[in-house]
Amino acid sequence: RQPAEALSVLFSTTTVSITAFGLTVWSCILMGMADIDDCSFLTEEGEDGVPIIQLNVRKRDVEERWGGFILQIGEDSIL
């Protein structure tokens, strides 16, 4: 377990990565292209100290549907 304050989220147009203390601990490839200027996240402490991460990811082409959100998760959750 990591404290919620130690977590961060990195967005690119096609991937999302979660870091703990600056090290990537989870990543995925998105089904579509994200508008990285309009992506954000919120972390908070959950039950038993397990952090909760809320992602807000805006699709680059707002007229298109996502058709799903995650295309692929890397081996051991890291791409």
C-alpha positions as CSV (number, residue, x, y, z in Angstrom):
1,R,0.0,0.0,0.0
2,Q,1.1,3.5,-0.8
3,P,-0.3,6.7,0.7
4,A,-2.7,8.5,-1.7
5,E,-0.4,11.6,-1.6
6,A,2.5,9.5,-3.1
7,L,0.5,8.6,-6.2
8,S,0.4,10.5,-9.5
9,V,-1.1,9.9,-12.9
10,L,0.7,10.5,-16.3
11,F,-1.5,10.9,-19.4
12,S,-0.4,10.7,-23.0
13,T,-2.7,10.6,-26.0
14,T,-2.8,6.8,-26.0
15,T,-1.7,5.7,-22.5
16,V,-2.3,6.2,-18.8
17,S,0.4,5.4,-16.2
18,I,0.1,5.5,-12.4
19,T,3.2,6.3,-10.4
20,A,4.1,5.8,-6.7
21,F,6.9,7.9,-5.4
22,G,7.9,8.6,-9.0
23,L,8.1,5.0,-10.2
24,T,5.6,3.6,-12.6
25,V,3.5,0.9,-10.9
26,W,0.6,0.5,-13.5
27,S,0.0,1.4,-17.1
28,C,-2.5,0.8,-19.9
29,I,-3.2,1.6,-23.5
30,L,-6.4,3.4,-24.2
31,M,-9.0,2.4,-26.8
32,G,-9.0,5.9,-28.3
33,M,-7.0,9.1,-28.3
34,A,-7.2,11.3,-25.2
35,D,-7.0,15.1,-25.1
36,I,-4.2,15.4,-22.6
37,D,-4.9,19.0,-22.0
38,D,-8.3,18.0,-20.5
39,C,-7.3,15.0,-18.3
40,S,-7.1,15.1,-14.6
41,F,-7.0,12.8,-11.6
42,L,-7.9,12.8,-7.9
43,T,-6.5,10.5,-5.2
44,E,-7.9,9.9,-1.8
45,E,-7.4,7.4,1.1
46,G,-9.9,4.5,0.9
47,E,-10.8,1.8,3.4
48,D,-8.0,0.2,5.2
49,G,-5.5,2.7,3.7
50,V,-5.9,1.5,0.2
51,P,-5.9,4.6,-2.1
52,I,-8.6,5.4,-4.6
53,I,-7.7,7.0,-7.9
54,Q,-10.4,8.8,-9.9
55,L,-9.5,9.5,-13.6
56,N,-11.2,12.0,-15.8
57,V,-10.1,11.4,-19.4
58,R,-11.6,13.4,-22.3
59,K,-11.5,11.9,-25.7
60,R,-9.7,13.9,-28.3
61,D,-12.6,13.6,-30.8
62,V,-15.6,14.3,-28.7
63,E,-17.9,13.2,-31.5
64,E,-16.5,9.6,-31.3
65,R,-17.5,7.1,-28.7
66,W,-14.7,5.3,-26.7
67,G,-15.9,1.9,-27.7
68,G,-14.4,0.7,-24.4
69,F,-11.8,2.4,-22.3
70,I,-8.7,0.1,-21.9
71,L,-7.3,-1.7,-24.9
72,Q,-4.5,-3.5,-23.1
73,I,-2.8,-3.6,-19.7
74,G,0.9,-4.4,-19.6
75,E,2.5,-7.5,-18.1
76,D,2.4,-7.2,-14.3
77,S,0.3,-4.1,-15.0
78,I,3.2,-2.2,-16.6
79,L,3.6,-1.7,-20.3
